[in-house]
Amino acid sequence: MSTPSPSRPASGSKIVSPHQGTLAVLDGMKPNALSSVPDAGPKPPWLRVRLPNGAKYREVMDIVTSHKLSTVCAESKCPNIAECWERGTATLMLMGSVCTRACKFCSVNTGNPKGWLDPLEPAHVADAVALMGLKYVVLTSVDRDDLPDLGAQHYANCIRAIHLRMPETAVEALTPDFQGKLDLVATVLDAGLATFAQNLETVERLTHPVRDPRAGYRQTLDVLKFAKRHAPDTITKTSLMLGLGETDAEIEQALDDIRAADVDVVTMGQYMRPTKNHLPVERFVSPDEFHAYRELALSKGFLEAVSGPLVRSSYRAERVLEQDNVGLEDTADAHKEKILDAIRESSATMRSLRC
């Protein structure tokens, strides 16, 4: 969880967001009854990640900053920011850094931007993609319930600007639900996407403890089903966070519901509490359990199921079609091999000492 630094206001305090000058709640949630509720226990070792560092990380940060862009990597406190930015990839967050919704799992600042948009953002996004040399880019955005079209046309403009500047670059869009207005979903799809994503986030029973009241379990499924029907060649994708109190039966039902909406790809990862004002972690799901959930999803006919403790919806998104859990299986096998090599070396040393 984040802690305030001497130069950073406390989570939940009111701030004026940079660039757009919007009054917002820092990290999305004010102090509340959840603030004193502890997590299920200490963070297990498989969730520990290294701190961001390295030349490539700083290069990506400079590109994002100089083009006045936001990234979901930073705004949502993603644990994979070091890995992704050092690979030269970032998930760009459109339409500012202030969301009109207040989901209890999300650390994006919340407020009312009152119609603010940066008209130069499509060009800035395209420039950033070109500078990073991306062949596959993931766009996401804050919810913009304050805009007449909820931001759909601006989103489409950003996609088209990328295509114009980088014709060979494939674009994935992780979009808001656009209040279930399917004509607005079509506006984004018609801009030309490789992948359309809208996150279900959690099982049906937990939807409204977890998500903003304006979001909906069935609403998201309807958006995803429409997307596949409207653009059959576009891959559709959604994500579930685990560790919020869901049961195995509820996870399986959610997977059935997602597949019934003709969704191609599902991702599953551990929910991690961004600040003490957000929902507590109810359980830490082990890597073996994530593997079992992946196998369950694949048995239901998904094109791919990406599942692991640190998986997020856009994590290694460009590798989804490799159908190898975006390389996580290889990483786990390599880690096991290192351990086995160490054991073999130790055993050989012991044998030589006995001789």
C-alpha positions as CSV (number, residue, x, y, z in Angstrom):
1,M,0.0,0.0,0.0
2,S,1.1,3.5,-0.7
3,T,2.3,5.7,2.1
4,P,2.6,9.5,2.0
5,S,6.0,11.0,1.5
6,P,7.0,14.5,2.7
7,S,6.2,15.9,-0.7
8,R,3.1,13.9,-1.4
9,P,-0.3,14.6,0.2
10,A,-2.0,11.7,2.1
11,S,-4.2,9.3,0.1
12,G,-7.8,10.4,0.2
13,S,-7.0,14.1,0.4
14,K,-8.2,16.7,-2.1
15,I,-5.7,17.8,-4.7
16,V,-5.7,19.8,-8.0
17,S,-4.6,17.4,-10.7
18,P,-1.6,18.4,-12.8
19,H,-2.2,19.5,-16.4
20,Q,-6.0,19.6,-16.2
21,G,-6.5,21.6,-13.0
22,T,-9.3,19.4,-11.8
23,L,-10.1,19.1,-8.1
24,A,-9.8,15.4,-7.3
25,V,-9.5,12.9,-4.5
26,L,-6.0,11.5,-4.4
27,D,-5.9,7.8,-5.1
28,G,-9.6,7.7,-5.5
29,M,-10.9,6.9,-2.0
30,K,-11.3,9.1,1.0
31,P,-10.7,7.6,4.5
32,N,-13.6,5.4,5.4
33,A,-14.7,2.4,7.4
34,L,-12.4,0.2,5.4
35,S,-9.3,2.2,6.4
36,S,-9.0,0.3,9.7
37,V,-9.6,-3.2,8.3
38,P,-6.4,-5.2,7.8
39,D,-5.5,-7.4,4.9
40,A,-5.7,-11.2,5.3
41,G,-2.1,-11.3,6.2
42,P,1.4,-10.2,5.1
43,K,2.2,-10.1,1.4
44,P,3.6,-13.5,0.4
45,P,7.0,-13.8,-1.3
46,W,5.6,-14.4,-4.7
47,L,4.1,-10.9,-4.8
48,R,7.4,-9.1,-4.0
49,V,8.7,-7.1,-7.0
50,R,11.8,-5.1,-7.6
51,L,11.6,-1.3,-7.5
52,P,11.6,0.6,-10.9
53,N,15.1,1.4,-12.1
54,G,17.2,1.3,-15.3
55,A,17.8,3.5,-18.3
56,K,14.9,2.2,-20.3
57,Y,12.5,2.8,-17.4
58,R,13.7,6.4,-17.2
59,E,13.4,6.8,-21.0
60,V,9.8,5.7,-21.0
61,M,9.1,8.0,-18.0
62,D,10.6,10.9,-19.9
63,I,8.5,10.2,-23.0
64,V,5.3,10.0,-21.0
65,T,6.1,13.1,-19.0
66,S,7.2,15.3,-21.9
67,H,4.1,14.4,-23.9
68,K,1.8,15.2,-20.8
69,L,0.4,11.7,-20.9
70,S,-0.9,9.5,-18.1
71,T,-0.3,5.8,-17.7
72,V,-2.4,3.3,-15.9
73,C,0.9,1.7,-14.9
74,A,1.7,4.7,-12.6
75,E,-1.9,5.8,-11.7
76,S,-3.0,2.3,-10.6
77,K,0.3,1.5,-8.8
78,C,0.8,-1.5,-11.0
79,P,3.4,-4.0,-9.6
80,N,4.7,-4.7,-13.0
81,I,5.8,-1.2,-13.9
82,A,9.5,-1.9,-13.6
83,E,9.3,-5.0,-15.9
84,C,7.1,-3.4,-18.5
85,W,8.8,0.0,-18.7
86,E,12.2,-1.6,-18.9
87,R,10.9,-3.5,-21.9
88,G,9.9,-0.2,-23.4
89,T,6.1,-0.7,-23.1
90,A,3.5,1.2,-21.2
91,T,-0.3,1.3,-21.1
92,L,-1.3,4.8,-22.0
93,M,-4.3,6.3,-20.1
94,L,-6.4,8.7,-22.1
95,M,-8.5,11.7,-21.2
96,G,-6.6,12.8,-18.1
97,S,-5.8,11.3,-14.7
98,V,-9.2,12.0,-13.0
99,C,-12.0,9.4,-13.2
100,T,-15.6,10.2,-12.7
101,R,-16.1,6.9,-10.9
102,A,-14.9,5.6,-7.5
103,C,-14.3,1.9,-7.6
104,K,-13.1,0.6,-4.2
105,F,-10.2,-1.3,-5.7
106,C,-8.8,1.4,-7.9
107,S,-6.3,4.1,-7.0
108,V,-6.9,6.4,-10.0
109,N,-7.8,9.9,-8.7
110,T,-11.6,10.6,-8.7
111,G,-13.5,13.8,-9.4
112,N,-15.4,15.7,-12.0
113,P,-13.2,17.0,-14.9
114,K,-16.2,19.1,-16.1
115,G,-15.7,18.5,-19.8
116,W,-11.9,18.9,-19.8
117,L,-10.1,17.3,-22.7
118,D,-6.7,17.8,-24.2
119,P,-7.3,18.3,-28.0
120,L,-3.6,17.6,-28.6
121,E,-3.7,14.2,-26.9
122,P,-4.2,12.1,-30.0
123,A,-1.1,13.6,-31.6
124,H,0.9,13.2,-28.3
125,V,-0.2,9.6,-28.0
126,A,0.9,8.8,-31.6
127,D,4.2,10.6,-31.0
128,A,4.8,8.6,-27.8
129,V,4.0,5.3,-29.5
130,A,6.4,6.2,-32.4
131,L,9.2,7.2,-30.0
132,M,8.9,3.9,-28.0
133,G,8.8,2.0,-31.3
134,L,5.8,0.0,-30.2
135,K,4.4,-2.7,-32.5
136,Y,1.6,-3.3,-30.0
137,V,0.2,-0.7,-27.8
138,V,-2.5,-0.8,-25.1
139,L,-4.7,2.2,-24.5
140,T,-7.0,2.6,-21.6
141,S,-8.8,5.6,-20.1
142,V,-10.5,7.0,-17.1
143,D,-14.3,6.9,-17.1
144,R,-15.7,10.3,-18.4
145,D,-19.3,10.3,-17.4
146,D,-19.1,14.1,-17.6
147,L,-18.8,14.2,-21.4
148,P,-21.8,14.0,-23.7
149,D,-20.4,11.0,-25.6
150,L,-18.5,9.7,-22.5
151,G,-15.3,10.2,-24.4
152,A,-15.9,7.7,-27.2
153,Q,-15.0,10.0,-30.1
154,H,-11.8,11.2,-28.4
155,Y,-10.8,7.6,-27.7
156,A,-11.4,6.8,-31.4
157,N,-9.4,9.9,-32.5
158,C,-6.4,8.6,-30.5
159,I,-6.6,5.2,-32.1
160,R,-6.8,6.7,-35.6
161,A,-3.8,9.0,-34.8
162,I,-1.7,5.9,-33.9
163,H,-2.7,4.2,-37.2
164,L,-1.9,7.3,-39.2
165,R,1.6,7.6,-37.6
166,M,2.4,3.9,-37.1
167,P,0.3,1.9,-39.6
168,E,1.9,-1.4,-38.6
169,T,1.2,-0.9,-34.8
170,A,-1.6,-3.0,-33.4
171,V,-3.9,-1.3,-30.9
172,E,-5.6,-2.8,-27.9
173,A,-8.2,-0.7,-26.1
174,L,-9.2,-1.4,-22.5
175,T,-12.3,0.9,-22.4
176,P,-14.9,2.2,-20.0
177,D,-18.3,0.6,-20.2
178,F,-19.7,3.7,-21.8
179,Q,-22.8,3.2,-19.5
180,G,-23.7,0.3,-21.8
181,K,-24.4,2.6,-24.7
182,L,-23.5,0.3,-27.6
183,D,-23.4,3.0,-30.3
184,L,-20.5,4.5,-28.3
185,V,-18.8,1.2,-28.1
186,A,-19.1,0.9,-31.8
187,T,-17.5,4.3,-32.2
188,V,-14.3,3.0,-30.6
189,L,-14.4,-0.4,-32.4
190,D,-14.8,1.3,-35.8
191,A,-11.5,3.1,-35.3
192,G,-9.7,-0.2,-35.9
193,L,-8.6,-2.5,-33.0
194,A,-6.7,-5.7,-32.7
195,T,-8.2,-6.3,-29.2
196,F,-11.1,-4.8,-27.4
197,A,-11.2,-5.2,-23.6
198,Q,-13.6,-4.3,-20.9
199,N,-13.0,-5.6,-17.4
200,L,-15.6,-7.6,-15.5
201,E,-13.3,-7.2,-12.5
202,T,-15.0,-9.6,-10.1
203,V,-17.7,-12.1,-9.6
204,E,-21.4,-11.1,-9.8
205,R,-22.0,-11.1,-6.0
206,L,-19.1,-8.7,-5.3
207,T,-19.7,-6.3,-8.2
208,H,-21.2,-3.5,-6.2
209,P,-19.0,-3.8,-3.1
210,V,-16.1,-3.6,-5.6
211,R,-17.1,-1.5,-8.5
212,D,-18.7,1.9,-8.8
213,P,-22.6,1.8,-8.6
214,R,-22.8,2.9,-12.3
215,A,-20.9,-0.2,-13.4
216,G,-22.7,-3.5,-13.8
217,Y,-21.8,-7.2,-14.2
218,R,-24.4,-7.8,-16.9
219,Q,-23.7,-4.4,-18.5
220,T,-20.0,-5.3,-19.0
221,L,-20.9,-8.7,-20.4
222,D,-23.4,-7.1,-22.8
223,V,-20.7,-4.6,-24.0
224,L,-18.3,-7.5,-24.6
225,K,-20.8,-9.6,-26.4
226,F,-21.8,-6.6,-28.6
227,A,-18.1,-6.0,-29.4
228,K,-17.6,-9.5,-30.8
229,R,-20.8,-9.3,-32.8
230,H,-20.0,-5.8,-34.2
231,A,-16.3,-6.6,-35.0
232,P,-16.0,-10.4,-35.3
233,D,-12.3,-10.2,-36.2
234,T,-11.4,-8.2,-33.1
235,I,-10.2,-10.2,-30.1
236,T,-12.3,-9.6,-27.1
237,K,-10.8,-9.7,-23.6
238,T,-11.8,-9.3,-19.9
239,S,-10.1,-9.6,-16.5
240,L,-10.9,-10.8,-13.0
241,M,-9.2,-9.9,-9.8
242,L,-9.0,-12.7,-7.3
243,G,-8.6,-12.4,-3.5
244,L,-11.7,-10.2,-2.8
245,G,-13.7,-12.9,-1.1
246,E,-15.0,-14.8,-4.1
247,T,-15.5,-18.6,-4.0
248,D,-14.3,-21.2,-6.5
249,A,-17.9,-21.8,-7.6
250,E,-18.3,-18.1,-8.2
251,I,-15.1,-17.9,-10.2
252,E,-16.3,-20.8,-12.4
253,Q,-19.7,-19.1,-12.9
254,A,-18.0,-15.9,-13.9
255,L,-15.9,-17.8,-16.4
256,D,-19.0,-19.4,-17.8
257,D,-20.7,-16.0,-18.1
258,I,-17.7,-14.5,-19.8
259,R,-17.4,-17.4,-22.3
260,A,-21.2,-17.1,-23.0
261,A,-20.5,-13.5,-24.1
262,D,-18.1,-14.8,-26.8
263,V,-15.0,-13.4,-25.0
264,D,-11.8,-14.8,-26.4
265,V,-9.3,-14.1,-23.7
266,V,-9.6,-13.9,-19.9
267,T,-6.9,-12.7,-17.5
268,M,-6.8,-13.4,-13.8
269,G,-4.5,-11.8,-11.2
270,Q,-4.2,-11.1,-7.5
271,Y,-6.1,-8.1,-6.1
272,M,-3.6,-5.9,-4.2
273,R,-4.8,-3.1,-2.0
274,P,-3.4,0.2,-3.3
275,T,-4.0,2.2,-0.1
276,K,-5.6,1.5,3.3
277,N,-8.7,3.3,2.2
278,H,-9.5,0.6,-0.4
279,L,-10.9,-2.8,0.0
280,P,-8.8,-5.2,2.0
281,V,-7.3,-8.4,0.6
282,E,-9.4,-11.3,1.7
283,R,-7.0,-14.0,0.6
284,F,-3.7,-14.4,-1.2
285,V,-4.1,-16.8,-4.1
286,S,-1.1,-19.1,-4.6
287,P,0.6,-19.6,-8.0
288,D,-0.6,-23.2,-8.0
289,E,-4.2,-22.0,-7.6
290,F,-3.8,-19.5,-10.5
291,H,-2.5,-22.4,-12.6
292,A,-5.6,-24.4,-11.8
293,Y,-7.8,-21.5,-12.7
294,R,-6.0,-21.1,-16.0
295,E,-6.6,-24.8,-16.8
296,L,-10.3,-24.4,-15.8
297,A,-10.7,-21.4,-18.1
298,L,-9.0,-23.2,-21.0
299,S,-11.2,-26.2,-20.6
300,K,-14.2,-23.9,-21.2
301,G,-12.9,-22.9,-24.7
302,F,-11.1,-19.6,-24.2
303,L,-8.5,-18.8,-26.9
304,E,-6.2,-18.0,-24.0
305,A,-6.3,-17.6,-20.2
306,V,-3.5,-15.6,-18.7
307,S,-3.4,-16.3,-15.0
308,G,-0.9,-15.5,-12.2
309,P,-0.4,-13.5,-9.1
310,L,1.0,-10.4,-10.8
311,V,-1.1,-10.6,-14.0
312,R,-3.0,-7.5,-14.9
313,S,-5.3,-7.0,-17.8
314,S,-2.7,-5.4,-20.1
315,Y,0.3,-7.4,-18.8
316,R,2.4,-8.7,-21.7
317,A,-0.7,-8.1,-23.8
318,E,1.3,-8.4,-27.1
319,R,2.0,-12.1,-26.2
320,V,-1.5,-13.3,-25.6
321,L,-1.7,-15.1,-29.0
322,E,1.4,-17.2,-28.1
323,Q,-1.0,-19.1,-25.9
324,D,1.7,-19.9,-23.3
325,N,0.3,-17.8,-20.4
326,V,2.4,-14.9,-21.8
327,G,5.6,-16.7,-21.0
328,L,4.8,-17.1,-17.3
329,E,5.0,-20.9,-17.6
330,D,8.5,-20.6,-19.1
331,T,9.5,-18.2,-16.4
332,A,8.3,-20.6,-13.7
333,D,10.1,-23.5,-15.3
334,A,13.3,-21.5,-15.6
335,H,13.1,-20.6,-11.9
336,K,12.6,-24.2,-11.0
337,E,15.6,-25.2,-13.2
338,K,17.8,-22.7,-11.4
339,I,16.8,-24.2,-8.0
340,L,17.4,-27.7,-9.4
341,D,20.8,-26.6,-10.8
342,A,21.8,-25.3,-7.3
343,I,20.7,-28.5,-5.7
344,R,22.7,-30.6,-8.2
345,E,25.7,-28.4,-7.7
346,S,25.5,-28.7,-4.0
347,S,25.0,-32.5,-4.2
348,A,28.1,-32.8,-6.5
349,T,30.1,-30.7,-4.0
350,M,29.1,-32.9,-1.1
351,R,30.0,-36.1,-3.1
352,S,33.4,-34.7,-3.9
353,L,34.0,-33.8,-0.2
354,R,33.1,-37.3,0.8
355,C,35.6,-38.7,-1.7
